[in-house]
Structures are given as structure tokens and as C-alpha cells.
Amino acid sequence: MKYFFTVLAVCCAHVVVLSQIKIDLKTPTGDKEKLRLAKAGLGAYLRQAEWAEVVNLGEDYSVWIKDLKRKFTGNILHFDVTLEVRTTADVGSGTLLNSRMIQDTIDLSAIGSKTTFEDREIIAKIEEQIRKNHKYKPIPVVLGTVSGVPVAGQVLEKGLKFLGVDLEAQVTPDQAVESMVLGAVLISNLKEMIDELPPLEKKQ
């Protein structure tokens, strides 16, 4: 019986790995600097998702972040951004499969006065921002790592480490919050967009 459960566990793990969707994150050449925080934030969550694998070659989908518009009202950041799911983009940008124009806000009031980067404090601020937005599922649910808490601090802690690697530079506290909240909004939308695609296209 013990052998049976061991084999079952190995088979289940194998299925999870096989079912991962390979995603190549893209931004238009001329907008790479403007979109770097959004891209790094989305990547920080995708690298923890059970259903996704971030790759540079051999992707199932190329995911494009485009047309970011940012505007401040006091310390409130309003943003519009376009998210596209496309076919492989080895040459050109691939064929468009799904697209969304996303609008949201980020409150940076409590971050502006901070000049040092303290992980726990930043994690609390990111949690607070994500909790305010009730239109999205809890991040652990989106990632597939269901937890008893609405936003898992562990997910954010790991995400901040990925963020530093992706940006290849130290980020300020307000950049970290902006990037991780942008990423949370983007991954919630991306998961819905991929789920909307026909199963045949998911196997491409």
C-alpha cells in the first residue's frame, strides 16, 4: 500500500509538471524601460505559479505587456495597461489569442516617506494594497498554492527576491510596491485570459 501511494504521488507530480504552461514575457522594444516594473512584478508571481513556467525559448504562449499609462493624483497612482496572450513570437509578435485593457490604482501614500528597504514592512504594504482590491481572487488561489490566508506573506517574500533578480538592480520601496501590486493585477487577469482559451490552443 505504501508503494502504491508513493507511485501515485510521483505520477501526480509528473502530471503537474507536464501541465505547466510555458510563458515568454515580452514588452515592445521601445517601451522596455517604462514597462520593467510591470514585467518584473508579473514574472515574480509567475515563477511561483503551479500552472506556469517562465521561459525564453520554446514557449506555449508569448505574453505581451503594452501601452502602460501612469498618472498620479496626489500619492495615488492610476494606471492603464494592455495585456495580450499570443502564439510563439520567434519571428514578429505572434498571433493574438486574447487581449485586455486593464485599469487600476495603487496607493503609495505610506511608502513615499520611506528611504530604506525593509522586507517585512514592504510586504505588509503590498498585502494591504492587494487586499483593498476585492475584484480579484486571492493570490495563492491564482498561483495554485491555496492557503488559509487571503494573501500569503511567503509568496510576496519570494516575489521580492525574484523582483531584484529580474530588474538586475536594487529597487526603492515605492518601486517594489508598485511592481508587486502591478504584478498581482496582471497575473489575476492573465490566469483568466488563459482559462478563456479553447483547450486545443492551450496544447499548441
ABEGO torsion letter per residue (X at the ends): XAAAAAAAAAAAAAAAAAABBBBBBBBBAAAAAAAAAAAAAAAAAAAABAABBBBABGBABBBBBBGBBBBBBEABBBBBBBBBBBBBAABEAEBBABBBBBBBBBBAAAAAABABBBAAAAAAAAAAAAAABAABBBAAAAAGBBBABABBAAAAAAAAAAAAAAAGBBBBAAAAAAAAAAAAAAAAAAAAAAAABBAAAAAX
